[in-house]
Amino acid sequence: MKIPKQIVIGVTTYEIKECDKIPGPGNDSALAFIEYDKGIIWISRGNQNEQIRQLSFLHEIVHGMLAEISEEKLRKDERFVDLLARQLYVLLEKNDL
């Protein structure tokens, strides 16, 4: 799976930006972060392998999808978001999507 330069989630276009450190307070160890109000998904260049980068990207996409449908409780449930992102990753990889 290739991480694009931008993606549309619902009616919102997000620019994908790579960085050495995820911006914002409390993001010191974050691998990725979505800024809903700015339309940006940040992905850390860090020492992570490509699979981890892709999973982190899908994790933020799930956050964005849940925000688009106003599912705030699920959007804030990191366990749910992570499990769904992992399932999406396997679906995409096993089916060459």
C-alpha positions as CSV (number, residue, x, y, z in Angstrom):
1,M,0.0,0.0,0.0
2,K,1.3,3.4,-1.0
3,I,0.7,6.3,1.3
4,P,-0.7,9.2,-0.9
5,K,0.1,12.9,-0.7
6,Q,-3.6,13.6,0.0
7,I,-6.8,11.7,0.8
8,V,-10.5,12.5,0.9
9,I,-12.4,11.2,3.9
10,G,-16.1,11.9,3.5
11,V,-16.3,15.5,2.4
12,T,-12.9,16.5,3.9
13,T,-9.6,16.5,2.0
14,Y,-6.5,15.8,4.1
15,E,-3.0,16.6,3.1
16,I,-0.5,13.9,4.2
17,K,2.7,15.4,5.7
18,E,5.8,13.5,6.9
19,C,7.8,14.9,9.8
20,D,10.6,14.0,12.2
21,K,8.4,14.8,15.2
22,I,4.6,14.8,15.3
23,P,3.5,18.4,16.2
24,G,1.4,19.3,19.2
25,P,1.5,18.8,22.9
26,G,1.6,15.2,24.1
27,N,2.6,13.7,20.8
28,D,6.2,13.0,21.7
29,S,5.9,9.3,21.1
30,A,3.1,9.4,18.4
31,L,3.7,7.7,15.1
32,A,0.9,9.7,13.4
33,F,-1.7,12.3,14.2
34,I,-4.8,13.8,12.4
35,E,-5.6,17.5,12.7
36,Y,-9.3,17.6,11.7
37,D,-9.5,21.4,11.7
38,K,-6.4,21.9,9.5
39,G,-7.0,18.9,7.2
40,I,-3.6,17.3,7.8
41,I,-2.5,13.8,8.7
42,W,1.0,13.8,10.1
43,I,3.1,10.7,9.7
44,S,6.4,10.3,11.5
45,R,9.5,9.5,9.5
46,G,11.0,7.9,12.7
47,N,12.7,4.6,12.9
48,Q,9.5,2.7,12.0
49,N,9.3,0.2,9.2
50,E,6.9,0.6,6.3
51,Q,4.3,-1.7,7.7
52,I,4.1,0.4,10.9
53,R,3.9,3.6,8.9
54,Q,1.0,2.1,6.8
55,L,-0.8,0.9,9.9
56,S,-0.3,4.3,11.5
57,F,-1.7,6.0,8.4
58,L,-4.8,3.7,8.4
59,H,-5.3,4.3,12.1
60,E,-5.6,8.1,11.4
61,I,-7.9,7.4,8.5
62,V,-10.2,5.5,10.8
63,H,-10.2,8.5,13.2
64,G,-11.1,10.7,10.2
65,M,-13.9,8.4,9.0
66,L,-15.5,8.3,12.5
67,A,-15.2,12.1,12.8
68,E,-17.0,12.4,9.5
69,I,-20.0,10.4,10.7
70,S,-20.0,12.1,14.1
71,E,-19.1,8.9,16.1
72,E,-17.3,10.8,18.8
73,K,-17.3,8.0,21.3
74,L,-15.8,5.5,18.9
75,R,-13.4,8.1,17.5
76,K,-11.9,8.5,20.9
77,D,-11.7,4.8,21.6
78,E,-8.1,4.1,20.6
79,R,-8.5,0.3,21.0
80,F,-11.4,0.2,18.6
81,V,-9.7,2.5,16.1
82,D,-6.5,0.4,16.3
83,L,-8.4,-2.9,15.8
84,L,-10.3,-1.6,12.8
85,A,-7.2,-0.1,11.2
86,R,-5.4,-3.5,11.6
87,Q,-8.4,-5.2,9.9
88,L,-8.3,-2.7,7.0
89,Y,-4.5,-3.2,6.7
90,V,-5.0,-7.0,6.3
91,L,-7.9,-6.6,3.9
92,L,-5.8,-4.2,1.7
93,E,-2.6,-6.3,1.8
94,K,-4.2,-9.8,1.3
95,N,-6.2,-8.6,-1.7
96,D,-3.5,-6.4,-3.3
97,L,-5.6,-3.3,-3.0
